[in-house]
Amino acid sequence: MGSKKLRRVGLSQELCDRLNRHHIITCQDFLCLSPLELMKMTGLSYQGVHDLLCLVSRACAPPMQTAYEIKTQRSAVPSPAFLSTTLSALDEALHGGVACGSLTERWLSWAVLGRDVSGQVGTAGLQEVVIPPQQPLSTGCLSLLMTRRLVPRVSDPKEGKMI
């Protein structure tokens, strides 16, 4: 916004010409000068220069927004930091989807199964391995899953069932 031309701010033509003679063309050029320098260049009083500074500052400042307005705008637009699961209830529960950069069992299942296997899980000589949800996967575990073609399953400790 500082690159906005002074002519577009609403200053008089005479004042713009005076400032142009001193190579003051943009709002940034104008606002970087002290009030004393502006008084010398424009021939205005201190109060006149102060009013001019306020006018130019308002012209190049972005419009005011409350924190509530910013929050509602951000919540209305899906965040690029999340990947949608295409299931609206799940996306809502995850507050927008799966966070980018996070490792999930869904991605891991796709990475292991998505290459050669078509059909149901457990076909084409794949074995299943149980991954407790409380324990993070290490790099070694990931490479083991990829090389041995194991199908990851997450256990549910509450019900004692596989998910």
N, C-alpha and C positions, 0 to 999 in steps of 0.2 A: 504494500500500500504506500510505502514511502516513495516509490517511483512514480507516483501520480503527478501529472503536470500541474503547475500552479494555475495555469489558465483554466483548468477544469474544476478548480476549487470554488471559483466564484469571485476572485479578486478583480478589481477594475483593470481595464486595459493599460491605463497609465502606470499603475503600480507594477503590473507584470513587465512592462517595458523597462522600468527602472531596475527591477531585479534581474532582468535578462542582461542588461549592460554589465552587471557584476557576475554573470554566469550562474545565477541562481534560477534554476529551471524547475526542479522537482520539489516536492514537499520535504524530502530528506535534506536537500541542499538548504532549504529555508529553516528547518527545525534544528539544524546543526549549528546555526549561528547564535551568538549571544544577543540579548536585547539591545545592548549598546551598538553592536555592529549593524543590526537591523534599523535602529534609529538613524544611523548615519546614511545608510543606503536608501531608505524610504523617505526620510525627511519627516517622519511622524513623531509624535510625543511618545513618552514611555507607555501611557495608557493605550494609545493607538496601536503600538507594537504588541502590547500584551493582548489586546482584543484580536489582533491579526494572528498571533500565535495560537490562541484558543480556536479560532476559525479553521486554521490549517490543520491543527491537531485533530479536531473532530472530523474533518473531511477525509483524513487518511487513516483513521482508526477503524478497526472492524466494528460492526454493530455489537452492542452489549447483549449478552445472553446470561440467563440465570443458570445455576447448576442444575435445576430441575429440567429446564429446556434441553440442556446438553444430554442429560441422562435419558430423557424420553426419545431424543433423536437417535442415540446410540442403541437403545433397546428396540427401536422400530426396525432398524436395519441389521440383518444378520452379520455377525462379526466374521471377518476373514480369518480370524484366529481359530475358528471351529469348522470342522467338516460335518456336514449334515449326514445323519444316518438314514434319511428319507422316511423315518418313522416319527411323526410329529410328537407323539407322547414321549418317546425316548429322547428326542432332541430337547423337549421342554424339561425333562428330568435332568438332563446333562447341561442345562442352561445354554443351549445353542448348538449342541452336538459334541463330537469328540474333539478334544483340544489338539490342534496341530502340534506335531512333534512328540506326542505321547504314544507310547506303545500299548496297544490293546490286544486282547485275545482275538478279536475279529480280524485285525490286520495280520496277526501271526497265522491264523487259520488260512487266510487268503494266500499269504506268502508261501506256506507249505503246500497247500492243496491247489492253488491256482495255476500251477505250471502245466502239469501233465495229466492230472487226475480230473476226470469228468464223472459225475455220478455222485453216489452217496459217500459220506465219510466212512473210512475204514476199508475202502476198496483198493485194488491195485497194490496189495502187499503193505499197506500202511499200518502202523501200530499206533495205539493210543497211549498218551502219557498224561498223568494228572498233575496240574499245576495249582497248588493252593493259592487263593487270591491274596493272602497276606504277604507272600514272599515275592520279591521282585525277580525278574528274569535277568540273569547275567549274560554277558556276551558269549561265554562258553556254552551256556544252556541254549541260546539261540542258534549257535553254529551246530550244536549237537542235533537240535530239532531239524535243521535244514539238511544236514548231511545224512542223517539216519531216516529221514522222511517219517518223523513221528507226528501224530495228530495231537495238538494240545487240547486238553479239556480242563475246565476249571471246576474244582469241587466246591460245593456249597456246604460249609461246615454246620450250618443251622439244621439242615434237613438230612445231611449225610448222603446227598444225591449229587450226581454229575449234571452240570449244566450243558 
